[in-house]
Amino acid sequence: MNALRLTAPTLLAICIIVVVIAGEAIVFTSSHNDYSSDIAAEGGSIGYVINGKGTHEYDAISLSGGLDRPKAVAVYYDPAYASDYEKVSVAVGGRALDQQYYVQQMGPTLQLRDIGNVVVCDAAGLKDFISANGKDSAVICLSGALPDTVYDGTSGSPIIEWVSAGGRLYWAGNVIGAEISTKGGLVPVKDGTSLFLGTECVDASDAKAYGSVKGDGLSDALSLLNNDLRYGVVTGSLPSDRQHLELGYTDGERSSISIVGLGDGMVCIVAGDYSNFQRIDLAQIVASGISPSTELVDAEHGKVSGTVRGSLEAGDHVYICIGGDFAVFGKLHGVGSE
């Protein structure tokens, strides 16, 4: 019998499969009981305590202008309605990154970051979800087009009124506002992006950014990974009165993450086609309460093996994340609320 010969391509394929399986194992097997974090005010500073099983990197991030953890999160998914997103290639042995799989992964990815109040809504459910006040609530849309139950291509659309009243809309995949999704197909909307961002400022051309991170250290502290700029906001084209924050990677015009104010709420655009890096970044932004007015006050990076203690300059929130690029735990703490 001939011995099995492992060529370089075969070895590469095996390695990729191991990474994919290991990544999903982290999502599904890590327990919040294995990790914890607490904070306490100490004069003009904030003391923190982190407990972790095993040895991991950690980041403790003090923020000002942040938002509280959302009380409710709706992930929109309705296979009966038309979607518009690019099919993407995946690594050998990897699960196809279609919308259904992305939605399935969002819940566990957020749960690792202490966001357990996540529901998946169809078109009718999304209408019901945004019928309540948007304050402290979030909607994640991955379909590339909003359904006609909440969006009709006008400024009076329920989803726009909901965001303006304090809701948080997180968008990934395609140009925001450009289409209405119906059961019969997609309906184009002229100048639909302007309804959300104030102008037609989304660039759908392919581009990636390398080695250029924005955010005054905040992007590094959050371990943002996605460098795909497709569907990113050209922030220089935003109206001058629109508060906004750019994070992640940039080519000088677009950034991989743009957070733009709309009334009392906000719209967050996570650029790029579907990818695991995009999903992880999206979860980090939701869980850390980043808003258009958020600023980094202080940050510490280190390793935890058992218990570690430290101190940060005080802001209004502290976000603790364990695991570096592939988090196993995250928690947002409100200063003065614990």
Secondary structure as GFF3:
##gff-version 3
##sequence-region A 1 338
A	DSSP	alpha_helix	8	29	.	.	.	ID=ss1
A	DSSP	three_ten_helix	32	34	.	.	.	ID=ss2
A	DSSP	beta_strand	35	42	.	.	.	ID=ss3
A	DSSP	beta_strand	45	64	.	.	.	ID=ss4
A	DSSP	beta_strand	72	76	.	.	.	ID=ss5
A	DSSP	alpha_helix	99	111	.	.	.	ID=ss6
A	DSSP	beta_strand	118	121	.	.	.	ID=ss7
A	DSSP	alpha_helix	123	129	.	.	.	ID=ss8
A	DSSP	beta_strand	137	141	.	.	.	ID=ss9
A	DSSP	beta_strand	146	147	.	.	.	ID=ss10
A	DSSP	alpha_helix	158	164	.	.	.	ID=ss11
A	DSSP	beta_strand	168	172	.	.	.	ID=ss12
A	DSSP	beta_strand	179	182	.	.	.	ID=ss13
A	DSSP	beta_strand	185	188	.	.	.	ID=ss14
A	DSSP	alpha_helix	192	197	.	.	.	ID=ss15
A	DSSP	beta_strand	202	203	.	.	.	ID=ss16
A	DSSP	beta_strand	213	214	.	.	.	ID=ss17
A	DSSP	alpha_helix	218	221	.	.	.	ID=ss18
A	DSSP	beta_strand	232	233	.	.	.	ID=ss19
A	DSSP	three_ten_helix	235	237	.	.	.	ID=ss20
A	DSSP	beta_strand	244	250	.	.	.	ID=ss21
A	DSSP	beta_strand	255	262	.	.	.	ID=ss22
A	DSSP	beta_strand	265	270	.	.	.	ID=ss23
A	DSSP	alpha_helix	276	288	.	.	.	ID=ss24
A	DSSP	beta_strand	295	313	.	.	.	ID=ss25
A	DSSP	beta_strand	317	322	.	.	.	ID=ss26
A	DSSP	beta_strand	329	334	.	.	.	ID=ss27
###
